[in-house]
Amino acid sequence: MQQAIVDSGHGGKNAALATLLAFRLHRVLLPRSPLLPRWAKRPFIPASAPRTEPPSMQLAMPSSLARPLVFVLAALVLALVAYDVYWLVIGLDQPILGSHAFRQTQTAISAYWLKQGGPLFAYETPVVGAPWSIPFEFPLYQWLVALLSLTGLSIEVSGRLIAFGFFLGCLWPMRMLCRQYKLPDTTFLFAAALFLASPIYTFWSRTLMIETTALFFAMVWLALFARALDRQSVLVGIATFVCGTGSVLAKSTTFPAFVVCAFCLFVARVWPLVTRRKWRHAIGLSLLAGIVTLGPLAVGSYWVHFSDIVKLRSPGGTLLTSSALTDWNFGAWDARFSAKLWVETIGNRVANDSFGKLAVVALILTLFALTQRRYVLPTLICLLGFLTPFLLFTNLHTTHNYYQVANVVFAIGACALGIQALFDRAWIAGIAVLVLVLASQISFFGQTFGKEVVEDFTTNEVYQIGQIIQQKTPDNSVIVVFGQDWSSAVPYEGKRRGVVLATWFPRTMFEALVQQPDALLGSLSLGGIVDCGTNGYDDVMDLVGPYLAGRSVLGEAGKCRLLSPVKP
């Protein structure tokens, strides 16, 4: 009977076709993986099908196309570099008054006063009163910006160029890691393309921020750490230590995720040595890993101690020490399990900022990578690196949309591995999905961040009051600012030192301003007072009201007024 069915013409052809289809679906949808049960790894073959050999047709890319496709992907990466350069150039000299102007101007004013000859280590961020120094991060980025600005470029242009340079520089350690772990060349090209097109990187790489500097040093540290595990070298060890130190000092919150990933690589390298009782080699690698990891953390700890000592020299600085900001940095314990973190922040904002509206495709690709034995470990490490900062610095990540510059690169790595896994099995599908995700990223940027890049911030009231300050106040004077939290924006745009009084500052700060102004002004004279509104000062209005009353108006911009330093 079975032979009759096989020889019966259409019945045999249909059965053979069913066998071929089942085998093809099995090859694509049920890959060999330790995560699947043994029965799921075998194709389903109908009982009525004839006994045939597995079809020779493959979905993998023909070898003749491998090299041309690599060239095409490399050209795509170069095109995306040009895309990022375009967005950099069209807003290169704009005032830094867009997203998180508070943080951008804080960095900019530090670089500006470094350029003016201020202290190199206890650098000035003159916004909360004399003696003006309230150092946070080590001023590596600020030094570079100040140095480049000596060529005649503005602080804005210099800062953007430095940040963008470090952003592009991240492609180097990305390539190093892919080669170190013998991933296909296309894996790096997939990751590079997603990295360059990601809205969060396209936007923040062109701002006056320290984020890409810290990311660059952290990525180089991780790449050198991985190399040091395989090829012990004094020079590699020293370079690893230096890069780790650079990352910790540039921005301490960037480094921990990379340490967690490095620990995973370390365990994967050392555990086989332990099981084979190669104690000497295992101990040597452990010492090396400890030095290049704990050493930078120790240097960073010393810097925090030094910066706290400097901050304690001024009344305003005491509010900004590391101990005073502990709750702000880490957040409440229960915040780590909140919908605000997992749904609003990661599932919505960060997903869109990373991959656009089709972020779910990136998630599916990541899950697919986890079904491929070759890519399981690197994908898991990427996921761990991505999630670690959210769990450590929860409040910072739920509050600020630029902190994810430090860890979205890991989500991009996981997505790239998923594309590579699909590409290995069905190369056309892999390329199609890459194009789909890139289109999603570019489209989302144009609808959101891109609109800010082309905005004219010279019409902003803070910029305009800054221009008035430069015209109406002496060069080396101090301005007092109300209604701007403790933002550096007005002092920076006015190119003056400032005493910017936030509504949450203690009453003693306002009493000092009224009764002992020299305690906040130091040896400098008062150049003017900027009043941008007194909402929120209810508890100290008995001090603020009389202080502002009776002063003549020297200039106005929007709701901000520049008032005379003395009353008539």
Sequence and secondary structure as in RCSB ss.txt:
>XXXX:A:sequence
MQQAIVDSGHGGKNAALATLLAFRLHRVLLPRSPLLPRWAKRPFIPASAPRTEPPSMQLAMPSSLARPLVFVLAA
LVLALVAYDVYWLVIGLDQPILGSHAFRQTQTAISAYWLKQGGPLFAYETPVVGAPWSIPFEFPLYQWLVALLSL
TGLSIEVSGRLIAFGFFLGCLWPMRMLCRQYKLPDTTFLFAAALFLASPIYTFWSRTLMIETTALFFAMVWLALF
ARALDRQSVLVGIATFVCGTGSVLAKSTTFPAFVVCAFCLFVARVWPLVTRRKWRHAIGLSLLAGIVTLGPLAVG
SYWVHFSDIVKLRSPGGTLLTSSALTDWNFGAWDARFSAKLWVETIGNRVANDSFGKLAVVALILTLFALTQRRY
VLPTLICLLGFLTPFLLFTNLHTTHNYYQVANVVFAIGACALGIQALFDRAWIAGIAVLVLVLASQISFFGQTFG
KEVVEDFTTNEVYQIGQIIQQKTPDNSVIVVFGQDWSSAVPYEGKRRGVVLATWFPRTMFEALVQQPDALLGSLS
LGGIVDCGTNGYDDVMDLVGPYLAGRSVLGEAGKCRLLSPVKP
>XXXX:A:secstr
 HHHHHTSTHHHHHHHHHHHHHHHHHHHHS   TTS GGGGS    TTS          S  GGGHHHHHHHHHH
HHHHHHHHHHHHHHHTTTS S STTHHHHHHHHHHHHHHHTT  SSS B  SB TT B   S THHHHHHHHHHT
TT  HHHHHHHHHHHHHHHTHHHHHHHHHHTT  HHHHHHHHHHHHH HHHHHHTTSS SHHHHHHHHHHHHHHH
HHHHHS  HHHHHHHHHHHHHHHHH TTTHHHHHHHHHHHHHHHHHHHHHTT HHHHHHHHHHHHHHHHHHHHHH
HHHHHHHHHHHTTSTTGGGGSTTTTHHHHH  GGGGGSHIIIIIIIIIIIHHHHHGGGHHHHHHHHHHHTTSGGG
HHHHHHHHHHHHHHHHHSHHHHHH SSGGGGTHHHHHHHHHHHHHHHHHH HHHHHHHHHHHHHHHHHHHHHTHH
HHHT  GGGSHHHHHHHHHHHHS TT EEEEESSTT SHHHHHHTSEEEEE TTS HHHHHHHHH THHHHTTS 
EEEEEES  TT GGGHHHHHHHHTT  EEEEETTEEEE SS  
